[in-house]
Amino acid sequence: MRARGIAIAVTPLPYWWIALVTAIALVASASASAEVGQLRISRGFGVHYLPLYVMEEKALLQKRALAAGLDGVEVEFVLIDGGNHINDAVLARSVDIAATGTGGFLTLWAKAKGNPNLEVIGLGGSASGGMTMTTRNPALKSLRDVTEKDRIALPGIKTSLGAVILQMAVAKEFGDTEYARLDHLTVSLPYPEAVAAMLSGKSEITAHVASAPFSYMELENPGIHKVFNSVELFGHLTTIMAFTTQQFRTANPKLAASFVAALQEAIEFIATNRTQAARIYTETAKVKQPEAEILRIINDPDIRFTLVPAGIMSYANFMHRVGLLKVKPESWKDLFASELHGLPGS
């Protein structure tokens, strides 16, 4: 892995953040009927979900809800991994707000559009960048070297973040018409199981598309090397984002606005308290790593924690071009709550 630098800077609040705070305050102060007293939020494996770990540990959502006049809100975080599983949980109303890969969200947004009971809306980004394809096959140097004997682990086939990133990388290498060229070689495995398979070298899995910290864990092994990194191919695209149903947001405007404010507060906490944020992750995440390693990952410039939706239209344009989306948004703003429209998204 290449050397990574550390750069932490505290800058004055930009105009869009002042505008966002104002918009959230207006939404939170709006009159509403009784809102739910319990909020269920999904999150998956990995450091890209760090803002949600911080949100839980610091009880930021409860604090924001109380400030909005919602006393005693209970918050439950549910571990769900894989875009298809997350989408199913949202549609089944098993969770109220979900954090997921951008590709999975877009799939659900396009399918649900026009159905007022199912339509979904983005509540902000969580992290961007840093998806890596690793392999233990010494002959696999690029996507052109993948053979029928290889098997590529992903959190979920076709709709997970890893699946969409792999399809985008394949399309970049072979052309849009070949985007699904490797789909039949993909295997659905949760991150921890995929890492175990890669490190053991005893399973059919020869490659893995993973986020931090899992790609880091694999690359520490001398028998595993990188095939591609998403930042090198596409720049910083939002990898993990939060969303809910339009129905839930309409019925719970104060709670939805409180979540957005709490998410931004968690992101700001990470920027100014990185060592403490690393400690929070190591103490609460299902997959454990030394705090120093998590801090190194947080400081990696390939990973950015931000509410601002980045490169959303890059996903949408690709997915529509190859037929994965029947409906294409005209702008990233079509996909996100109005109080986020002042952000410098893309």
Protein Blocks (a to p, Z undefined) as FASTA:
>chain_A
ZZdddddddddddfklmmmmmmmmmmmmpccddddfbdcddddedjklmmmmmmmmnomm
mmmmmmnopghiacdddddehjklmmmmmmnopafbdcddfklmmmmmmmmgopaklocc
debdfbeghiacddfbfklmbfklpcfkbccddfbghjamklmmmmmmmmmmnojklmmm
mmmmpccddfklmmmmmmnopafblbdcdddfklmmmmmpmkbccfbdfklmnopadfbd
cdddfklmmmmmmlmmmmmmmmmmmmmmmmmmmmlmmmmmmmmmmbdcdfklmmmmmmpm
kbccdfbdghklmmmmmmmmnopambdcfbfklmpcfklmmpccZZ
